[in-house]
Amino acid sequence: MRIIIYMTFNIALLFGLAALSAMVPLQRNDEQRFPKYTIETGNILREAGTNILIQYNENGKFGRGDAETLNILSGLEPIPWAKSDVYTSAPKGAQIGAKQYVDDGFYDFQAAVLYAYNAKTDIVPSYYNIFDCYPKKTGSGTQIIQTNDGTVPYWKYITFLPGVADEKCYGTTSAGTCKTTCSTYGKDLWITSGGDAGRQQIKTQLANFGPILDENNKTLLYGWSKNDDAMESTTFLGLKRVDGELQRVEVTYTRTDFFDTHYFVYQSIDCSQAVTSTTTDECPCPKETDAAYKTDERAKKGGVCYVEPTPDPPKVVVTASGATRAAWTVIATVLLLPLLSMW
């Protein structure tokens, strides 16, 4: 009997500790892991095996986790990316992946993150930029983008490493190959995923890292409108798609509610600012044709992004002295030819 009671107590204790860890706020020394990825030959996504470790702060980039309210997208009205032309106008056979991209919320997630981090405040993210340009497989062989219908089984592999293009530039159909004429944004953002998080953790993550995509509920969280720690309740602000239409929603979580898989990002370096000493891993070099190339300090001569311009072919310039020499050559030839013929 004692053994049964003891085992029951231990099981209850384990569940209690798990619940407690999800309810209490993250501590000052808690760290968040953001895995580093590289894109290798053959357009293969490989996890580098190293991580960026970031400590949580009481005063996060976007506010405090213990604030009464927080709105990361404050003042954003109307929402620039509310409508995607791909979702409504693309041929039916090509819509499956595009619809999933929008309905799952990853489209809104990418746009909101770029807005929050000032990378691009009015972008309409391009699905076909992902379909044409992003890696299709991981180094271990996991399929990232299905080739038959363009759907994505695991959003965690859709990193920001290749950048996000605007639909207005890339178009509403596949180019068949990666179109490189459009500017891309957000290459300095690293994505990670979390799970089993309570309302306090989500608040701290929002305050430190910005918008969060709740994968299971397909809802983008961007703050909270009400928080009552005494009642252990928080009402989160969200964006959600209903039949493709973007709607603002509020979701209330209590101490017994948990977020499962969710995604958020970290900007290691603000690549739009001075990046003289920044590595190309953190901020990939812009293309020579991009406007950013002209302003990137690393693109100056001697920098890691500098590309030696192709020299123009030499021009043949006939100067006055050259013309004079040519004239004397002709005269000499005319005078000497008769003399030479005498020999």
C-alpha positions as CSV (number, residue, x, y, z in Angstrom):
1,M,0.0,0.0,0.0
2,R,2.8,2.4,0.9
3,I,4.5,1.6,-2.4
4,I,1.4,2.5,-4.4
5,I,1.0,5.8,-2.5
6,Y,4.6,6.6,-3.0
7,M,4.5,5.9,-6.7
8,T,1.3,8.0,-7.0
9,F,2.9,10.9,-5.2
10,N,6.0,10.8,-7.5
11,I,3.9,10.7,-10.6
12,A,1.8,13.7,-9.3
13,L,5.0,15.5,-8.4
14,L,6.4,15.1,-11.9
15,F,3.2,16.4,-13.5
16,G,3.2,19.3,-11.0
17,L,6.8,20.3,-11.8
18,A,6.1,20.2,-15.5
19,A,3.0,22.4,-15.1
20,L,4.9,24.8,-12.7
21,S,7.8,25.1,-15.2
22,A,5.3,26.2,-17.8
23,M,3.6,28.7,-15.6
24,V,6.4,30.6,-13.9
25,P,8.1,33.4,-15.8
26,L,11.5,32.8,-17.4
27,Q,14.3,33.8,-15.1
28,R,17.0,36.4,-15.9
29,N,19.6,33.8,-16.7
30,D,17.4,31.7,-19.0
31,E,18.7,31.3,-22.5
32,Q,17.0,30.7,-25.8
33,R,18.7,28.6,-28.5
34,F,18.5,29.6,-32.1
35,P,20.1,27.0,-34.4
36,K,22.4,28.1,-37.2
37,Y,21.7,26.8,-40.7
38,T,23.8,26.9,-43.9
39,I,22.7,26.4,-47.5
40,E,25.1,24.0,-49.3
41,T,25.7,23.1,-52.9
42,G,22.6,21.6,-54.4
43,N,20.3,23.9,-52.4
44,I,20.5,21.7,-49.3
45,L,19.7,23.1,-45.9
46,R,22.0,21.9,-43.2
47,E,22.1,22.6,-39.5
48,A,25.5,23.9,-38.8
49,G,25.7,22.2,-35.4
50,T,26.1,25.5,-33.6
51,N,23.6,27.8,-31.9
52,I,23.1,31.4,-31.1
53,L,22.4,31.6,-27.4
54,I,20.4,34.6,-26.2
55,Q,19.6,35.5,-22.6
56,Y,16.1,36.7,-21.8
57,N,15.9,40.3,-20.5
58,E,13.3,41.8,-18.2
59,N,13.3,44.8,-20.6
60,G,13.0,43.0,-23.9
61,K,13.4,44.5,-27.4
62,F,9.7,45.0,-27.7
63,G,8.7,45.7,-24.0
64,R,8.5,44.1,-20.6
65,G,7.1,40.7,-20.1
66,D,5.3,41.8,-16.9
67,A,3.6,44.8,-18.6
68,E,-0.1,45.2,-18.3
69,T,-0.5,45.4,-22.1
70,L,1.8,45.0,-25.1
71,N,1.1,45.6,-28.8
72,I,4.0,44.9,-31.1
73,L,2.0,45.9,-34.2
74,S,0.6,49.1,-32.8
75,G,-0.5,51.6,-35.4
76,L,-0.5,49.0,-38.2
77,E,-3.8,49.8,-39.9
78,P,-4.5,48.8,-42.6
79,I,-2.4,45.7,-42.6
80,P,-0.3,45.9,-45.8
81,W,-0.2,42.1,-46.4
82,A,-3.8,41.4,-45.6
83,K,-4.4,40.1,-49.1
84,S,-2.2,37.8,-51.2
85,D,-2.9,37.7,-54.9
86,V,-1.4,34.2,-55.1
87,Y,-4.0,32.9,-52.7
88,T,-6.9,34.1,-54.9
89,S,-5.7,34.4,-58.4
90,A,-3.2,31.6,-59.1
91,P,-4.2,28.6,-61.1
92,K,-6.0,26.0,-59.0
93,G,-3.2,23.4,-59.4
94,A,-0.7,25.8,-58.1
95,Q,-2.8,27.0,-55.2
96,I,-2.3,24.1,-52.7
97,G,1.0,25.2,-51.3
98,A,0.1,28.9,-51.5
99,K,-3.1,28.3,-49.6
100,Q,-1.3,26.3,-46.9
101,Y,1.3,29.1,-46.6
102,V,-1.5,31.7,-45.9
103,D,-3.9,29.5,-44.0
104,D,-1.2,28.1,-41.6
105,G,-0.2,31.6,-40.7
106,F,3.4,31.4,-41.9
107,Y,2.7,34.1,-44.5
108,D,1.5,36.5,-41.8
109,F,4.3,35.4,-39.5
110,Q,7.0,36.4,-42.0
111,A,5.3,39.7,-42.8
112,A,4.8,40.6,-39.1
113,V,8.4,39.7,-38.2
114,L,9.8,41.8,-41.0
115,Y,7.6,44.7,-39.9
116,A,8.5,44.4,-36.3
117,Y,12.2,44.3,-37.0
118,N,12.0,47.2,-39.5
119,A,13.4,45.0,-42.2
120,K,10.5,45.8,-44.6
121,T,7.4,47.4,-43.2
122,D,5.0,47.0,-46.2
123,I,5.9,43.7,-47.7
124,V,3.5,41.1,-49.2
125,P,5.6,37.9,-48.8
126,S,6.0,35.9,-51.9
127,Y,5.1,32.2,-51.8
128,Y,6.7,31.5,-55.1
129,N,10.0,32.9,-53.9
130,I,9.9,30.2,-51.3
131,F,8.9,27.5,-53.8
132,D,11.5,28.5,-56.4
133,C,14.4,29.5,-54.3
134,Y,14.3,27.8,-50.9
135,P,16.0,24.5,-50.2
136,K,13.8,21.5,-50.9
137,K,15.6,19.1,-48.6
138,T,17.7,19.0,-45.4
139,G,21.2,17.4,-45.2
140,S,19.6,14.4,-43.6
141,G,17.1,14.0,-46.5
142,T,14.0,15.4,-44.9
143,Q,11.7,16.9,-47.5
144,I,11.1,20.6,-46.8
145,I,8.9,21.5,-49.8
146,Q,6.8,18.8,-51.5
147,T,7.5,18.9,-55.3
148,N,4.1,17.7,-56.3
149,D,1.9,20.3,-54.6
150,G,4.3,22.8,-53.0
151,T,3.2,22.2,-49.4
152,V,5.5,22.4,-46.5
153,P,5.4,19.6,-43.9
154,Y,7.7,21.4,-41.4
155,W,7.7,25.2,-41.2
156,K,10.7,25.2,-38.9
157,Y,12.9,24.5,-42.0
158,I,11.6,27.6,-43.9
159,T,14.4,29.8,-42.5
160,F,14.9,33.4,-43.3
161,L,18.4,32.6,-44.6
162,P,17.5,33.0,-48.4
163,G,15.5,36.2,-47.5
164,V,11.9,37.0,-48.2
165,A,10.9,38.6,-51.5
166,D,7.9,40.8,-52.2
167,E,5.0,39.3,-54.2
168,K,4.7,42.5,-56.2
169,C,8.2,41.9,-57.6
170,Y,8.3,38.1,-57.8
171,G,4.9,37.6,-59.3
172,T,2.1,35.1,-58.7
173,T,3.4,32.2,-60.7
174,S,6.5,30.0,-60.5
175,A,9.4,31.2,-62.6
176,G,10.6,27.6,-63.0
177,T,13.9,28.6,-61.5
178,C,14.9,31.0,-58.7
179,K,14.4,34.6,-59.9
180,T,17.3,36.7,-58.5
181,T,16.2,40.1,-59.7
182,C,14.0,40.9,-56.7
183,S,15.4,42.3,-53.4
184,T,15.1,40.0,-50.4
185,Y,14.7,40.9,-46.7
186,G,15.3,39.4,-43.3
187,K,18.4,37.4,-44.0
188,D,19.7,38.4,-40.6
189,L,16.8,36.7,-38.8
190,W,17.2,33.3,-37.1
191,I,14.2,31.1,-36.5
192,T,13.5,28.7,-33.7
193,S,10.6,26.7,-32.3
194,G,9.3,26.1,-28.8
195,G,6.7,23.9,-27.2
196,D,4.7,23.4,-23.9
197,A,4.9,27.0,-23.0
198,G,2.5,28.7,-20.5
199,R,1.2,32.2,-20.7
200,Q,4.1,33.7,-18.8
201,Q,6.7,32.2,-21.1
202,I,4.8,33.4,-24.2
203,K,4.7,36.9,-22.7
204,T,8.4,36.9,-22.1
205,Q,9.1,35.6,-25.6
206,L,6.9,38.2,-27.2
207,A,8.6,41.0,-25.2
208,N,12.1,39.7,-26.2
209,F,11.7,38.4,-29.7
210,G,8.5,39.8,-31.2
211,P,5.6,38.1,-33.1
212,I,5.0,34.4,-32.4
213,L,3.3,31.8,-34.7
214,D,1.2,29.3,-32.7
215,E,1.3,26.4,-35.2
216,N,-1.5,24.3,-33.7
217,N,-4.0,27.1,-33.7
218,K,-2.6,28.8,-36.8
219,T,-2.6,32.1,-35.0
220,L,-0.1,34.9,-35.1
221,L,0.4,36.4,-31.6
222,Y,1.7,40.0,-31.4
223,G,1.0,41.0,-27.8
224,W,-1.7,41.1,-25.1
225,S,-4.6,43.4,-24.2
226,K,-5.2,42.2,-20.7
227,N,-3.2,40.5,-18.0
228,D,-4.3,39.4,-14.5
229,D,-1.6,37.6,-12.6
230,A,-3.9,37.2,-9.6
231,M,-6.4,35.3,-11.7
232,E,-3.5,33.8,-13.7
233,S,-5.1,34.9,-17.0
234,T,-3.8,36.7,-20.1
235,T,-5.7,37.8,-23.2
236,F,-3.4,37.7,-26.2
237,L,-3.7,39.7,-29.4
238,G,-3.7,37.7,-32.5
239,L,-4.2,37.5,-36.3
240,K,-5.9,34.4,-37.8
241,R,-7.1,33.4,-41.2
242,V,-10.7,32.3,-41.7
243,D,-11.3,31.1,-45.3
244,G,-8.3,33.2,-46.3
245,E,-9.6,36.4,-44.8
246,L,-7.4,38.0,-42.1
247,Q,-9.1,38.6,-38.8
248,R,-8.0,40.1,-35.5
249,V,-8.7,37.8,-32.6
250,E,-8.2,37.7,-28.8
251,V,-7.2,34.5,-27.1
252,T,-7.4,34.1,-23.3
253,Y,-5.0,31.7,-21.6
254,T,-5.1,30.6,-18.0
255,R,-2.7,28.6,-15.8
256,T,-4.0,25.3,-17.2
257,D,-3.5,26.3,-20.9
258,F,-0.3,25.6,-22.8
259,F,1.0,26.6,-26.2
260,D,2.4,23.6,-28.2
261,T,4.7,24.2,-31.2
262,H,5.3,27.8,-31.8
263,Y,7.9,29.8,-33.8
264,F,9.7,33.1,-33.2
265,V,12.9,34.8,-34.4
266,Y,16.0,36.7,-33.3
267,Q,17.8,39.4,-35.2
268,S,21.5,38.8,-34.4
269,I,22.6,41.9,-36.3
270,D,20.6,44.7,-37.8
271,C,21.9,44.4,-41.3
272,S,20.2,47.6,-42.4
273,Q,22.6,49.5,-40.1
274,A,26.4,49.8,-40.1
275,V,27.8,46.3,-40.4
276,T,31.5,47.0,-41.0
277,S,32.7,44.1,-38.8
278,T,29.8,41.8,-39.4
279,T,30.5,38.4,-40.8
280,T,28.8,37.1,-44.0
281,D,27.2,34.3,-41.9
282,E,25.3,36.9,-39.8
283,C,24.6,39.3,-42.6
284,P,25.0,37.7,-46.1
285,C,26.5,40.0,-48.7
286,P,23.9,41.8,-50.8
287,K,24.0,41.2,-54.6
288,E,25.8,43.8,-56.6
289,T,22.5,44.8,-58.2
290,D,20.8,45.4,-54.9
291,A,20.6,48.9,-53.6
292,A,21.9,47.6,-50.2
293,Y,25.2,46.8,-51.9
294,K,26.0,50.5,-52.4
295,T,25.4,51.3,-48.7
296,D,27.0,48.2,-47.1
297,E,30.3,49.2,-45.5
298,R,31.7,45.7,-46.2
299,A,31.2,46.3,-50.0
300,K,33.9,48.9,-50.0
301,K,37.3,48.0,-51.4
302,G,39.0,45.7,-49.0
303,G,35.7,44.6,-47.4
304,V,34.5,41.0,-47.2
305,C,31.6,41.8,-49.7
306,Y,33.7,43.8,-52.1
307,V,33.4,42.6,-55.7
308,E,36.1,43.8,-58.2
309,P,34.2,45.5,-61.0
310,T,34.7,44.1,-64.4
311,P,37.1,46.5,-66.2
312,D,35.9,48.2,-69.4
313,P,37.8,47.2,-72.6
314,P,40.6,49.6,-73.3
315,K,39.7,52.3,-75.8
316,V,41.9,53.1,-78.7
317,V,42.5,56.9,-78.7
318,V,44.3,58.5,-81.6
319,T,46.2,61.6,-80.3
320,A,47.6,64.4,-82.3
321,S,51.2,63.1,-81.9
322,G,50.0,59.7,-83.0
323,A,48.4,61.1,-86.1
324,T,51.6,63.0,-86.9
325,R,53.7,59.8,-86.6
326,A,51.3,58.0,-88.9
327,A,51.6,60.7,-91.5
328,W,55.4,60.7,-91.5
329,T,55.3,56.9,-91.8
330,V,53.3,57.2,-95.0
331,I,55.6,59.9,-96.4
332,A,58.7,57.8,-95.6
333,T,57.2,54.8,-97.3
334,V,56.3,56.7,-100.4
335,L,59.8,58.2,-100.7
336,L,61.7,55.0,-99.9
337,L,59.8,52.6,-102.1
338,P,61.3,53.9,-105.4
339,L,64.8,53.7,-103.9
340,L,64.3,50.2,-102.7
341,S,63.0,49.1,-106.2
342,M,66.4,50.3,-107.7
343,W,68.1,47.6,-105.7
